[in-house]
């Protein structure tokens, strides 16, 4: 138990309560070729194939699926008008946790072979899927491959593109929200979380830094990764967890921003406490952040039941469900 990293925050089977390393391993447990027969049978009748919850019955399941399956955002592509709300953007956070902004970048190719990724388009949306920043980015070196089949971009799109320095300033202004990046608090303060898919690559192409504890990356979040901790594509995650397909023949940054924000909000809204209450565990040992097992003596640990030990064990990732409660802790 000291090294297992089991926790109430891990995905669990709603039938046998087995904990899994990721939603992908839970999916295999419920629906794979070697799935557990009893769990598979019950799940096929009462389970949601998107969030993997087991509902009370067919009626409840039908109502749940109407909400769980989301309609795809409208494809915008290069027709999306330039948008810059960085100067006057305000968001009501009175009834929410820490704020978040989703970002997606489109890359063209530079270098002699066109293999060098250069950010030429950036898009940001807020939690309400409202577009708050959208602009073409002036490349720092000549573009040798516009990757038109994927990006939809041509040379004329970048004729009046915004200089990279201005883009950096505007993105940081939106994210920091009045906070100083040099004194950014561990809980973020007023600063916004940055949500995206493979954010390290996007930030690297933008030549920007943002604190790791303020990043929410759907490509690096353990429950959304493969069992061997390899990342899934955003297309797969959107289809598997939101129930729709994003554009197959190109890169639409607005569609990607909305999709990563929806994935983040779905993971953030998971109610582990309510799920745990179905087990025969006393309320006193149910908690969101597990204490360190090393702080207990061997004698104390030997006296505890498996359920008590399970509630005390910890994950090797930070669960996003804590974000929705941050406002109540500060």
VMD Tcl script that draws the C-alpha trace (Angstrom):
set ca {
  {0.00 0.00 0.00}
  {2.94 2.36 0.59}
  {3.94 2.28 -3.09}
  {0.72 1.26 -4.83}
  {-0.54 4.79 -5.57}
  {-4.10 3.53 -5.33}
  {-6.58 6.23 -4.49}
  {-10.21 7.29 -4.59}
  {-9.15 9.55 -7.46}
  {-8.31 6.65 -9.76}
  {-10.91 5.46 -12.29}
  {-12.88 2.55 -10.80}
  {-15.32 -0.02 -12.03}
  {-18.85 0.86 -10.92}
  {-19.68 -2.84 -10.60}
  {-16.82 -4.58 -8.76}
  {-15.10 -1.32 -7.58}
  {-11.74 -2.43 -8.97}
  {-9.44 0.57 -9.31}
  {-7.62 1.05 -12.62}
  {-4.54 2.95 -13.72}
  {-6.46 4.96 -16.33}
  {-9.84 5.21 -17.99}
  {-8.35 3.22 -20.85}
  {-7.62 0.25 -18.59}
  {-11.10 0.61 -17.09}
  {-12.53 0.56 -20.62}
  {-10.65 -2.69 -21.29}
  {-11.95 -4.11 -18.00}
  {-15.54 -3.31 -18.98}
  {-15.62 -3.67 -22.74}
  {-12.34 -5.25 -23.92}
  {-11.90 -8.74 -25.39}
  {-10.81 -10.04 -21.97}
  {-13.27 -8.03 -19.91}
  {-14.61 -9.39 -16.62}
  {-17.81 -11.22 -17.56}
  {-20.06 -10.04 -14.70}
  {-18.92 -6.41 -14.99}
  {-19.23 -6.52 -18.77}
  {-22.79 -7.87 -18.61}
  {-24.02 -5.24 -16.15}
  {-22.17 -2.45 -17.95}
  {-23.67 -3.38 -21.32}
  {-27.14 -2.81 -19.80}
  {-26.52 0.10 -17.44}
  {-23.18 1.66 -18.37}
  {-22.30 4.87 -20.22}
  {-19.67 4.24 -22.88}
  {-18.34 7.81 -22.56}
  {-17.82 8.51 -18.85}
  {-17.87 4.75 -17.94}
  {-20.32 5.28 -15.09}
  {-22.78 2.54 -14.17}
  {-26.28 3.98 -13.75}
  {-29.28 2.67 -11.79}
  {-31.15 1.36 -14.82}
  {-32.00 1.83 -18.52}
  {-34.19 4.91 -17.89}
  {-31.55 6.70 -15.85}
  {-28.94 5.67 -18.40}
  {-30.95 7.15 -21.27}
  {-31.36 10.48 -19.47}
  {-27.68 10.51 -18.56}
  {-26.52 9.80 -22.13}
  {-28.52 12.75 -23.46}
  {-26.36 14.99 -21.28}
  {-23.08 13.07 -21.52}
  {-22.91 13.00 -25.33}
  {-22.05 16.53 -26.47}
  {-22.70 18.11 -29.86}
  {-19.55 18.97 -31.80}
  {-18.63 22.67 -31.98}
  {-19.20 24.40 -35.31}
  {-16.14 24.18 -37.53}
  {-14.62 27.64 -38.08}
  {-11.30 27.17 -39.88}
  {-9.63 30.19 -41.48}
  {-13.01 31.98 -41.69}
  {-12.81 32.70 -37.95}
  {-12.44 36.51 -37.63}
  {-9.48 37.95 -35.68}
  {-10.49 38.43 -32.05}
  {-8.62 40.21 -29.25}
  {-10.40 40.68 -25.93}
  {-7.16 40.69 -23.93}
  {-7.54 44.33 -22.82}
  {-11.05 44.29 -21.40}
  {-11.77 40.62 -20.78}
  {-13.48 39.91 -17.46}
  {-15.02 36.71 -16.19}
  {-17.41 36.13 -13.29}
  {-15.74 33.58 -10.97}
  {-18.12 34.03 -8.01}
  {-19.46 30.48 -8.12}
  {-16.52 28.61 -9.64}
  {-13.10 27.31 -8.71}
  {-9.86 28.43 -10.28}
  {-10.43 29.91 -13.74}
  {-9.13 28.26 -16.91}
  {-8.36 29.21 -20.50}
  {-7.88 26.70 -23.32}
  {-5.22 27.28 -25.97}
  {-4.41 25.67 -29.29}
  {-1.74 26.56 -31.84}
  {-1.41 25.79 -35.55}
  {2.06 25.13 -36.91}
  {3.52 25.66 -40.36}
  {6.86 24.27 -41.50}
  {10.21 26.03 -41.56}
  {13.73 25.00 -42.45}
  {15.03 23.52 -45.68}
  {12.77 20.47 -45.45}
  {9.78 22.19 -43.84}
  {9.99 19.94 -40.79}
  {10.57 22.68 -38.21}
  {7.33 23.61 -36.39}
  {6.61 27.35 -36.38}
  {3.51 28.76 -34.67}
  {1.48 30.77 -37.20}
  {-1.97 30.76 -35.59}
  {-3.17 30.82 -31.99}
  {-6.65 30.54 -30.48}
  {-7.87 30.89 -26.87}
  {-11.33 30.24 -25.40}
  {-12.68 30.51 -21.85}
  {-14.68 27.98 -19.84}
  {-17.93 29.12 -21.48}
  {-16.38 28.35 -24.91}
  {-16.28 32.06 -25.64}
  {-13.55 33.07 -28.09}
  {-11.25 35.56 -26.35}
  {-8.15 35.62 -28.57}
  {-7.59 34.52 -32.16}
  {-4.86 35.72 -34.46}
  {-2.31 34.70 -37.08}
  {1.26 34.91 -35.79}
  {4.12 36.49 -37.68}
  {6.73 33.75 -38.23}
  {10.25 34.38 -36.93}
  {11.86 32.60 -39.89}
  {10.63 32.06 -43.47}
  {7.86 29.49 -43.94}
  {8.87 26.78 -46.40}
  {5.75 24.63 -46.03}
  {2.34 26.08 -45.11}
  {0.96 22.53 -44.72}
  {-2.16 23.80 -46.46}
  {-3.92 20.42 -46.50}
  {-3.95 20.44 -42.70}
  {-3.82 24.11 -41.71}
  {-5.85 25.64 -44.56}
  {-3.30 28.48 -44.57}
  {-1.69 30.31 -47.48}
  {0.87 33.08 -47.65}
  {-1.79 35.80 -47.74}
  {-3.17 34.74 -44.34}
  {0.07 35.84 -42.65}
  {0.41 39.16 -44.50}
  {-0.93 41.15 -41.54}
  {-0.12 38.64 -38.79}
  {0.59 39.85 -35.26}
  {4.27 39.93 -34.18}
  {5.19 37.09 -31.85}
  {6.22 39.47 -29.04}
  {2.76 41.06 -29.04}
  {1.13 37.62 -29.02}
  {3.21 36.59 -26.01}
  {2.27 39.73 -24.11}
  {-1.45 39.37 -24.80}
  {-1.56 35.66 -23.91}
  {0.28 36.27 -20.63}
  {-1.99 39.20 -19.80}
  {-5.06 36.97 -20.17}
  {-3.52 34.12 -18.20}
  {-1.97 36.09 -15.35}
  {-5.08 38.25 -14.87}
  {-3.22 40.88 -12.88}
  {-0.86 38.52 -11.06}
  {2.93 38.76 -11.36}
  {4.45 35.66 -12.96}
  {7.51 36.09 -10.74}
  {5.32 35.91 -7.62}
  {2.65 33.51 -8.79}
  {1.18 31.77 -5.76}
  {1.02 27.99 -5.46}
  {-2.77 28.18 -5.70}
  {-2.62 30.50 -8.68}
  {-4.33 33.45 -7.04}
  {-6.22 35.32 -9.75}
  {-4.17 33.74 -12.53}
  {-5.84 31.29 -14.92}
  {-5.02 27.66 -15.54}
  {-3.83 26.95 -19.08}
  {-5.62 24.00 -20.68}
  {-4.50 22.29 -23.87}
  {-3.24 19.16 -25.59}
  {0.55 18.77 -25.63}
  {1.03 22.21 -24.10}
  {4.78 21.82 -23.80}
  {5.08 21.78 -27.59}
  {2.75 24.77 -28.06}
  {4.56 26.85 -25.43}
  {7.92 25.91 -26.89}
  {6.84 27.08 -30.37}
  {5.51 30.31 -28.83}
  {8.79 30.71 -26.94}
  {6.82 31.11 -23.73}
  {6.93 29.70 -20.22}
  {4.08 29.16 -17.80}
  {4.38 27.46 -14.38}
  {3.91 23.69 -14.50}
  {1.41 23.70 -11.62}
  {-0.84 25.97 -13.70}
  {-0.94 23.64 -16.73}
  {-3.76 21.16 -17.41}
  {-2.65 19.01 -20.33}
  {-5.03 16.38 -21.71}
  {-2.04 14.64 -23.32}
  {-0.26 14.24 -19.96}
  {-3.12 13.63 -17.50}
  {-2.68 10.06 -16.24}
  {-6.35 9.01 -16.24}
  {-6.63 10.03 -19.92}
  {-3.45 8.28 -21.06}
  {-2.95 4.74 -22.29}
  {-2.17 2.04 -19.73}
  {1.55 2.39 -20.51}
  {1.29 6.18 -19.97}
  {1.59 7.04 -23.67}
  {-0.60 9.93 -24.81}
  {-3.77 9.52 -26.85}
  {-4.51 11.89 -29.72}
  {-7.05 14.65 -29.11}
  {-9.23 13.12 -31.83}
  {-9.38 9.84 -29.90}
  {-10.09 11.52 -26.54}
  {-12.87 13.63 -28.02}
  {-14.54 10.64 -29.64}
  {-14.08 8.35 -26.61}
  {-15.10 10.77 -23.83}
  {-17.28 13.43 -25.47}
  {-19.00 11.38 -28.16}
  {-18.19 13.36 -31.30}
  {-15.46 13.57 -33.96}
  {-13.37 16.67 -34.45}
  {-12.33 17.66 -37.97}
  {-10.64 14.70 -39.64}
  {-9.09 16.44 -42.64}
  {-7.43 19.45 -41.03}
  {-6.60 21.48 -37.93}
  {-9.26 23.81 -36.55}
  {-7.82 25.56 -33.44}
  {-11.20 26.80 -32.21}
  {-12.65 23.28 -32.36}
  {-9.60 21.92 -30.55}
  {-9.78 24.62 -27.86}
  {-13.44 23.86 -27.16}
  {-12.75 20.11 -27.08}
  {-9.83 20.28 -24.61}
  {-11.85 22.62 -22.39}
  {-14.76 20.16 -22.40}
  {-12.42 17.27 -21.54}
  {-10.88 19.29 -18.72}
  {-14.26 20.28 -17.28}
  {-15.48 16.68 -17.48}
  {-12.46 15.43 -15.54}
  {-12.64 18.34 -13.10}
  {-16.31 17.68 -12.29}
  {-15.80 14.04 -11.24}
  {-17.23 13.56 -7.76}
  {-14.95 11.00 -6.10}
  {-16.41 11.52 -2.63}
  {-19.91 10.56 -3.77}
  {-18.57 7.50 -5.58}
  {-16.63 6.38 -2.51}
  {-19.71 6.57 -0.31}
  {-21.11 3.49 -2.04}
  {-18.44 1.43 -0.27}
  {-18.78 0.20 3.32}
  {-16.33 2.76 4.66}
  {-16.83 5.01 7.65}
  {-17.11 8.71 6.70}
  {-14.20 9.60 8.98}
  {-11.69 7.93 6.65}
  {-13.00 9.49 3.43}
  {-10.90 12.41 2.31}
  {-9.78 14.06 -0.90}
  {-6.07 14.43 -0.14}
  {-4.61 11.28 1.37}
  {-2.26 11.59 4.34}
  {1.22 10.15 4.06}
  {1.33 6.48 5.00}
  {4.90 6.91 6.21}
  {3.61 9.07 9.09}
  {1.89 6.02 10.63}
  {3.66 3.35 12.62}
  {3.66 -0.26 11.45}
  {1.41 -1.18 14.40}
  {-1.17 1.42 13.42}
  {-1.18 0.24 9.84}
  {-1.62 -3.41 10.88}
  {-4.76 -2.50 12.82}
  {-6.42 -0.81 9.85}
  {-8.85 -2.52 7.54}
  {-8.10 -2.82 3.79}
  {-10.76 -0.16 3.15}
  {-9.10 2.27 5.57}
  {-5.70 1.64 3.99}
  {-7.20 2.15 0.56}
  {-8.66 5.53 1.53}
  {-5.23 6.60 2.85}
  {-3.24 5.56 -0.19}
  {-2.30 8.18 -2.77}
  {-2.12 8.69 -6.52}
  {1.00 9.56 -8.48}
  {-0.87 12.37 -10.23}
  {-2.74 15.47 -9.11}
  {-6.45 14.97 -9.67}
  {-8.16 17.82 -11.52}
  {-11.22 17.51 -9.28}
  {-9.36 19.69 -6.77}
  {-9.56 22.67 -9.15}
  {-13.32 23.00 -8.69}
  {-12.87 23.38 -4.92}
  {-9.93 25.76 -4.97}
  {-12.16 28.80 -4.50}
  {-13.42 27.38 -1.20}
  {-9.91 26.73 0.11}
  {-8.54 30.22 -0.44}
}
mol new
graphics top color blue
foreach p $ca { graphics top sphere $p radius 0.5 }
foreach p [lrange $ca 0 end-1] q [lrange $ca 1 end] { graphics top cylinder $p $q radius 0.2 }
display resetview
